Structure formats: C-alpha cells, structure tokens
C-alpha cells in the first residue's frame, strides 16, 4: 500500500508539474519571441 500511495503522489505531482512547466516555458519564451520579432522586423 505504501508503494502504491507513493506512485499515486508522483502521478499527482506530474499532473501539477506539467501545467506549471508550460507556464514557466511560456513566460520565458514570450520575451525571447518579442526580442526576435523586433530584431527581425526592426
């Protein structure tokens, strides 16, 4: 039972980790995208 609970918690952590990672990547990529678009257009 203990191992099953640990696996369940890991799955729950992954479920919360993926959207958090997507938000972090989006926040990090947005300034880079603005920079590249301004560099190419300007």
PDB file of N, CA, C, O and CB in Angstrom:
ATOM      1  N   UNK A   1       0.832  -1.207   0.000  1.00  0.00           N
ATOM      2  CA  UNK A   1       0.000   0.000   0.000  1.00  0.00           C
ATOM      3  C   UNK A   1       0.872   1.265   0.000  1.00  0.00           C
ATOM      4  O   UNK A   1       0.548   2.253  -0.659  1.00  0.00           O
ATOM      5  CB  UNK A   1      -0.944   0.002   1.226  1.00  0.00           C
ATOM      6  N   UNK A   2       1.965   1.218   0.740  1.00  0.00           N
ATOM      7  CA  UNK A   2       2.824   2.405   0.790  1.00  0.00           C
ATOM      8  C   UNK A   2       3.389   2.734  -0.581  1.00  0.00           C
ATOM      9  O   UNK A   2       3.409   3.894  -0.992  1.00  0.00           O
ATOM     10  CB  UNK A   2       3.964   2.198   1.786  1.00  0.00           C
ATOM     11  N   UNK A   3       3.853   1.694  -1.294  1.00  0.00           N
ATOM     12  CA  UNK A   3       4.410   1.952  -2.631  1.00  0.00           C
ATOM     13  C   UNK A   3       3.333   2.475  -3.573  1.00  0.00           C
ATOM     14  O   UNK A   3       3.600   3.340  -4.407  1.00  0.00           O
ATOM     15  CB  UNK A   3       5.042   0.672  -3.214  1.00  0.00           C
ATOM     16  N   UNK A   4       2.120   1.955  -3.441  1.00  0.00           N
ATOM     17  CA  UNK A   4       1.022   2.422  -4.296  1.00  0.00           C
ATOM     18  C   UNK A   4       0.728   3.901  -4.014  1.00  0.00           C
ATOM     19  O   UNK A   4       0.489   4.674  -4.943  1.00  0.00           O
ATOM     20  CB  UNK A   4      -0.256   1.561  -4.067  1.00  0.00           C
ATOM     21  N   UNK A   5       0.746   4.294  -2.736  1.00  0.00           N
ATOM     22  CA  UNK A   5       0.495   5.692  -2.385  1.00  0.00           C
ATOM     23  C   UNK A   5       1.588   6.592  -2.947  1.00  0.00           C
ATOM     24  O   UNK A   5       1.299   7.685  -3.433  1.00  0.00           O
ATOM     25  CB  UNK A   5       0.403   5.858  -0.861  1.00  0.00           C
ATOM     26  N   UNK A   6       2.835   6.145  -2.886  1.00  0.00           N
ATOM     27  CA  UNK A   6       3.931   6.940  -3.431  1.00  0.00           C
ATOM     28  C   UNK A   6       3.761   7.129  -4.933  1.00  0.00           C
ATOM     29  O   UNK A   6       3.983   8.222  -5.454  1.00  0.00           O
ATOM     30  CB  UNK A   6       5.282   6.276  -3.127  1.00  0.00           C
ATOM     31  N   UNK A   7       3.368   6.066  -5.627  1.00  0.00           N
ATOM     32  CA  UNK A   7       3.161   6.182  -7.071  1.00  0.00           C
ATOM     33  C   UNK A   7       2.024   7.151  -7.370  1.00  0.00           C
ATOM     34  O   UNK A   7       2.112   7.946  -8.305  1.00  0.00           O
ATOM     35  CB  UNK A   7       2.863   4.804  -7.690  1.00  0.00           C
ATOM     36  N   UNK A   8       0.965   7.087  -6.585  1.00  0.00           N
ATOM     37  CA  UNK A   8      -0.179   7.990  -6.786  1.00  0.00           C
ATOM     38  C   UNK A   8       0.249   9.442  -6.577  1.00  0.00           C
ATOM     39  O   UNK A   8      -0.144  10.328  -7.336  1.00  0.00           O
ATOM     40  CB  UNK A   8      -1.339   7.629  -5.820  1.00  0.00           C
ATOM     41  N   UNK A   9       1.050   9.675  -5.552  1.00  0.00           N
ATOM     42  CA  UNK A   9       1.526  11.045  -5.289  1.00  0.00           C
ATOM     43  C   UNK A   9       2.426  11.511  -6.423  1.00  0.00           C
ATOM     44  O   UNK A   9       2.365  12.677  -6.813  1.00  0.00           O
ATOM     45  CB  UNK A   9       2.286  11.119  -3.937  1.00  0.00           C
ATOM     46  N   UNK A  10       3.254  10.634  -6.957  1.00  0.00           N
ATOM     47  CA  UNK A  10       4.113  11.010  -8.081  1.00  0.00           C
ATOM     48  C   UNK A  10       3.269  11.389  -9.296  1.00  0.00           C
ATOM     49  O   UNK A  10       3.563  12.367  -9.983  1.00  0.00           O
ATOM     50  CB  UNK A  10       5.076   9.859  -8.438  1.00  0.00           C
ATOM     51  N   UNK A  11       2.207  10.600  -9.559  1.00  0.00           N
ATOM     52  CA  UNK A  11       1.339  10.922 -10.691  1.00  0.00           C
ATOM     53  C   UNK A  11       0.670  12.277 -10.470  1.00  0.00           C
ATOM     54  O   UNK A  11       0.567  13.076 -11.400  1.00  0.00           O
ATOM     55  CB  UNK A  11       0.271   9.820 -10.895  1.00  0.00           C
ATOM     56  N   UNK A  12       0.220  12.537  -9.254  1.00  0.00           N
ATOM     57  CA  UNK A  12      -0.418  13.811  -8.955  1.00  0.00           C
ATOM     58  C   UNK A  12       0.585  14.947  -9.131  1.00  0.00           C
ATOM     59  O   UNK A  12       0.235  16.010  -9.644  1.00  0.00           O
ATOM     60  CB  UNK A  12      -0.994  13.811  -7.523  1.00  0.00           C
ATOM     61  N   UNK A  13       1.824  14.728  -8.708  1.00  0.00           N
ATOM     62  CA  UNK A  13       2.855  15.747  -8.878  1.00  0.00           C
ATOM     63  C   UNK A  13       3.104  16.034 -10.351  1.00  0.00           C
ATOM     64  O   UNK A  13       3.296  17.188 -10.735  1.00  0.00           O
ATOM     65  CB  UNK A  13       4.152  15.310  -8.202  1.00  0.00           C
ATOM     66  N   UNK A  14       3.104  14.997 -11.175  1.00  0.00           N
ATOM     67  CA  UNK A  14       3.314  15.183 -12.611  1.00  0.00           C
ATOM     68  C   UNK A  14       2.138  15.960 -13.205  1.00  0.00           C
ATOM     69  O   UNK A  14       2.327  16.819 -14.066  1.00  0.00           O
ATOM     70  CB  UNK A  14       3.483  13.812 -13.329  1.00  0.00           C
ATOM     71  N   UNK A  15       0.920  15.655 -12.739  1.00  0.00           N
ATOM     72  CA  UNK A  15      -0.270  16.345 -13.249  1.00  0.00           C
ATOM     73  C   UNK A  15      -0.168  17.847 -12.957  1.00  0.00           C
ATOM     74  O   UNK A  15      -0.565  18.667 -13.785  1.00  0.00           O
ATOM     75  CB  UNK A  15      -1.566  15.753 -12.615  1.00  0.00           C
ATOM     76  N   UNK A  16       0.359  18.208 -11.789  1.00  0.00           N
ATOM     77  CA  UNK A  16       0.507  19.620 -11.451  1.00  0.00           C
ATOM     78  C   UNK A  16       1.781  20.204 -12.047  1.00  0.00           C
ATOM     79  O   UNK A  16       1.851  21.409 -12.289  1.00  0.00           O
ATOM     80  CB  UNK A  16       0.507  19.803  -9.939  1.00  0.00           C
ATOM     81  N   UNK A  17       2.796  19.361 -12.289  1.00  0.00           N
ATOM     82  CA  UNK A  17       4.092  19.843 -12.764  1.00  0.00           C
ATOM     83  C   UNK A  17       4.032  20.277 -14.220  1.00  0.00           C
ATOM     84  O   UNK A  17       4.648  21.276 -14.591  1.00  0.00           O
ATOM     85  CB  UNK A  17       5.149  18.767 -12.590  1.00  0.00           C
ATOM     86  N   UNK A  18       3.292  19.535 -15.059  1.00  0.00           N
ATOM     87  CA  UNK A  18       3.259  19.821 -16.493  1.00  0.00           C
ATOM     88  C   UNK A  18       2.667  21.206 -16.792  1.00  0.00           C
ATOM     89  O   UNK A  18       3.280  21.959 -17.549  1.00  0.00           O
ATOM     90  CB  UNK A  18       2.452  18.747 -17.217  1.00  0.00           C
ATOM     91  N   UNK A  19       1.507  21.576 -16.235  1.00  0.00           N
ATOM     92  CA  UNK A  19       0.997  22.934 -16.496  1.00  0.00           C
ATOM     93  C   UNK A  19       1.920  24.012 -15.942  1.00  0.00           C
ATOM     94  O   UNK A  19       2.097  25.060 -16.563  1.00  0.00           O
ATOM     95  CB  UNK A  19      -0.394  23.098 -15.893  1.00  0.00           C
ATOM     96  N   UNK A  20       2.507  23.758 -14.777  1.00  0.00           N
ATOM     97  CA  UNK A  20       3.447  24.727 -14.209  1.00  0.00           C
ATOM     98  C   UNK A  20       4.648  24.908 -15.118  1.00  0.00           C
ATOM     99  O   UNK A  20       5.106  26.031 -15.327  1.00  0.00           O
ATOM    100  CB  UNK A  20       3.905  24.284 -12.817  1.00  0.00           C
ATOM    101  N   UNK A  21       5.162  23.810 -15.659  1.00  0.00           N
ATOM    102  CA  UNK A  21       6.296  23.876 -16.568  1.00  0.00           C
ATOM    103  C   UNK A  21       5.901  24.610 -17.838  1.00  0.00           C
ATOM    104  O   UNK A  21       6.680  25.410 -18.357  1.00  0.00           O
ATOM    105  CB  UNK A  21       6.812  22.469 -16.897  1.00  0.00           C
ATOM    106  N   UNK A  22       4.697  24.348 -18.346  1.00  0.00           N
ATOM    107  CA  UNK A  22       4.224  25.027 -19.557  1.00  0.00           C
ATOM    108  C   UNK A  22       4.135  26.534 -19.320  1.00  0.00           C
ATOM    109  O   UNK A  22       4.490  27.324 -20.196  1.00  0.00           O
ATOM    110  CB  UNK A  22       2.846  24.470 -19.991  1.00  0.00           C
ATOM    111  N   UNK A  23       3.660  26.936 -18.128  1.00  0.00           N
ATOM    112  CA  UNK A  23       3.563  28.365 -17.821  1.00  0.00           C
ATOM    113  C   UNK A  23       4.948  28.990 -17.740  1.00  0.00           C
ATOM    114  O   UNK A  23       5.174  30.082 -18.263  1.00  0.00           O
ATOM    115  CB  UNK A  23       2.803  28.587 -16.500  1.00  0.00           C
ATOM    116  N   UNK A  24       5.886  28.290 -17.078  1.00  0.00           N
ATOM    117  CA  UNK A  24       7.247  28.824 -16.974  1.00  0.00           C
ATOM    118  C   UNK A  24       7.887  28.955 -18.353  1.00  0.00           C
ATOM    119  O   UNK A  24       8.522  29.966 -18.653  1.00  0.00           O
ATOM    120  CB  UNK A  24       8.111  27.925 -16.074  1.00  0.00           C
ATOM    121  N   UNK A  25       7.720  27.932 -19.189  1.00  0.00           N
ATOM    122  CA  UNK A  25       8.298  27.975 -20.537  1.00  0.00           C
ATOM    123  C   UNK A  25       7.657  29.101 -21.339  1.00  0.00           C
ATOM    124  O   UNK A  25       8.347  29.814 -22.067  1.00  0.00           O
ATOM    125  CB  UNK A  25       8.109  26.617 -21.265  1.00  0.00           C
ATOM    126  N   UNK A  26       6.334  29.265 -21.211  1.00  0.00           N
ATOM    127  CA  UNK A  26       5.648  30.338 -21.931  1.00  0.00           C
ATOM    128  C   UNK A  26       6.152  31.703 -21.493  1.00  0.00           C
ATOM    129  O   UNK A  26       6.380  32.576 -22.331  1.00  0.00           O
ATOM    130  CB  UNK A  26       4.141  30.245 -21.716  1.00  0.00           C
ATOM    131  N   UNK A  27       6.328  31.900 -20.189  1.00  0.00           N
ATOM    132  CA  UNK A  27       6.808  33.180 -19.681  1.00  0.00           C
ATOM    133  C   UNK A  27       8.241  33.438 -20.125  1.00  0.00           C
ATOM    134  O   UNK A  27       8.621  34.585 -20.360  1.00  0.00           O
ATOM    135  CB  UNK A  27       6.712  33.219 -18.156  1.00  0.00           C
ATOM    136  N   UNK A  28       9.041  32.379 -20.243  1.00  0.00           N
ATOM    137  CA  UNK A  28      10.426  32.547 -20.665  1.00  0.00           C
ATOM    138  C   UNK A  28      10.530  32.740 -22.175  1.00  0.00           C
ATOM    139  O   UNK A  28      11.418  33.449 -22.648  1.00  0.00           O
ATOM    140  CB  UNK A  28      11.258  31.347 -20.235  1.00  0.00           C
ATOM    141  N   UNK A  29       9.629  32.116 -22.935  1.00  0.00           N
ATOM    142  CA  UNK A  29       9.690  32.203 -24.396  1.00  0.00           C
ATOM    143  C   UNK A  29       9.076  33.493 -24.910  1.00  0.00           C
ATOM    144  O   UNK A  29       9.467  33.973 -25.974  1.00  0.00           O
ATOM    145  CB  UNK A  29       8.985  31.014 -25.025  1.00  0.00           C
ATOM    146  N   UNK A  30       8.125  34.069 -24.185  1.00  0.00           N
ATOM    147  CA  UNK A  30       7.457  35.275 -24.659  1.00  0.00           C
ATOM    148  C   UNK A  30       8.433  36.439 -24.851  1.00  0.00           C
ATOM    149  O   UNK A  30       8.409  37.053 -25.918  1.00  0.00           O
ATOM    150  CB  UNK A  30       6.364  35.675 -23.685  1.00  0.00           C
ATOM    151  N   UNK A  31       9.287  36.779 -23.883  1.00  0.00           N
ATOM    152  CA  UNK A  31      10.260  37.852 -24.115  1.00  0.00           C
ATOM    153  C   UNK A  31      11.221  37.511 -25.248  1.00  0.00           C
ATOM    154  O   UNK A  31      11.606  38.395 -26.013  1.00  0.00           O
ATOM    155  CB  UNK A  31      11.048  38.134 -22.839  1.00  0.00           C
ATOM    156  N   UNK A  32      11.614  36.248 -25.368  1.00  0.00           N
ATOM    157  CA  UNK A  32      12.518  35.854 -26.447  1.00  0.00           C
ATOM    158  C   UNK A  32      11.825  36.027 -27.792  1.00  0.00           C
ATOM    159  O   UNK A  32      12.443  36.483 -28.755  1.00  0.00           O
ATOM    160  CB  UNK A  32      12.990  34.393 -26.266  1.00  0.00           C
ATOM    161  N   UNK A  33      10.542  35.666 -27.866  1.00  0.00           N
ATOM    162  CA  UNK A  33       9.795  35.828 -29.114  1.00  0.00           C
ATOM    163  C   UNK A  33       9.675  37.303 -29.474  1.00  0.00           C
ATOM    164  O   UNK A  33       9.840  37.673 -30.637  1.00  0.00           O
ATOM    165  CB  UNK A  33       8.398  35.193 -28.999  1.00  0.00           C
ATOM    166  N   UNK A  34       9.389  38.149 -28.484  1.00  0.00           N
ATOM    167  CA  UNK A  34       9.305  39.593 -28.737  1.00  0.00           C
ATOM    168  C   UNK A  34      10.663  40.116 -29.209  1.00  0.00           C
ATOM    169  O   UNK A  34      10.740  40.914 -30.142  1.00  0.00           O
ATOM    170  CB  UNK A  34       8.842  40.353 -27.457  1.00  0.00           C
ATOM    171  N   UNK A  35      11.724  39.659 -28.557  1.00  0.00           N
ATOM    172  CA  UNK A  35      13.072  40.095 -28.932  1.00  0.00           C
ATOM    173  C   UNK A  35      13.393  39.731 -30.365  1.00  0.00           C
ATOM    174  O   UNK A  35      13.873  40.569 -31.128  1.00  0.00           O
ATOM    175  CB  UNK A  35      14.107  39.484 -28.002  1.00  0.00           C
ATOM    176  N   UNK A  36      13.128  38.462 -30.746  1.00  0.00           N
ATOM    177  CA  UNK A  36      13.445  38.016 -32.100  1.00  0.00           C
ATOM    178  C   UNK A  36      12.576  38.723 -33.129  1.00  0.00           C
ATOM    179  O   UNK A  36      13.063  39.085 -34.200  1.00  0.00           O
ATOM    180  CB  UNK A  36      13.269  36.505 -32.218  1.00  0.00           C
ATOM    181  N   UNK A  37      11.285  38.928 -32.820  1.00  0.00           N
ATOM    182  CA  UNK A  37      10.409  39.604 -33.780  1.00  0.00           C
ATOM    183  C   UNK A  37      10.854  41.050 -33.965  1.00  0.00           C
ATOM    184  O   UNK A  37      10.834  41.556 -35.087  1.00  0.00           O
ATOM    185  CB  UNK A  37       8.936  39.550 -33.312  1.00  0.00           C
ATOM    186  N   UNK A  38      11.254  41.725 -32.893  1.00  0.00           N
ATOM    187  CA  UNK A  38      11.727  43.101 -33.012  1.00  0.00           C
ATOM    188  C   UNK A  38      13.060  43.130 -33.742  1.00  0.00           C
ATOM    189  O   UNK A  38      13.319  44.046 -34.522  1.00  0.00           O
ATOM    190  CB  UNK A  38      11.860  43.759 -31.624  1.00  0.00           C
ATOM    191  N   UNK A  39      13.897  42.148 -33.501  1.00  0.00           N
ATOM    192  CA  UNK A  39      15.203  42.101 -34.164  1.00  0.00           C
ATOM    193  C   UNK A  39      15.030  41.887 -35.667  1.00  0.00           C
ATOM    194  O   UNK A  39      15.716  42.517 -36.472  1.00  0.00           O
ATOM    195  CB  UNK A  39      16.080  40.978 -33.561  1.00  0.00           C
ATOM    196  N   UNK A  40      14.103  40.988 -36.043  1.00  0.00           N
ATOM    197  CA  UNK A  40      13.901  40.683 -37.464  1.00  0.00           C
ATOM    198  C   UNK A  40      13.142  41.810 -38.175  1.00  0.00           C
ATOM    199  O   UNK A  40      13.442  42.147 -39.321  1.00  0.00           O
ATOM    200  CB  UNK A  40      13.138  39.356 -37.619  1.00  0.00           C
ATOM    201  N   UNK A  41      12.161  42.383 -37.484  1.00  0.00           N
ATOM    202  CA  UNK A  41      11.351  43.434 -38.114  1.00  0.00           C
ATOM    203  C   UNK A  41      12.030  44.799 -38.043  1.00  0.00           C
ATOM    204  O   UNK A  41      11.838  45.638 -38.923  1.00  0.00           O
ATOM    205  CB  UNK A  41       9.979  43.509 -37.449  1.00  0.00           C
ATOM    206  N   UNK A  42      12.820  45.016 -36.998  1.00  0.00           N
ATOM    207  CA  UNK A  42      13.450  46.324 -36.813  1.00  0.00           C
ATOM    208  C   UNK A  42      14.813  46.373 -37.432  1.00  0.00           C
ATOM    209  O   UNK A  42      15.484  47.404 -37.368  1.00  0.00           O
ATOM    210  CB  UNK A  42      13.549  46.665 -35.353  1.00  0.00           C
TER     211      UNK A  42
END
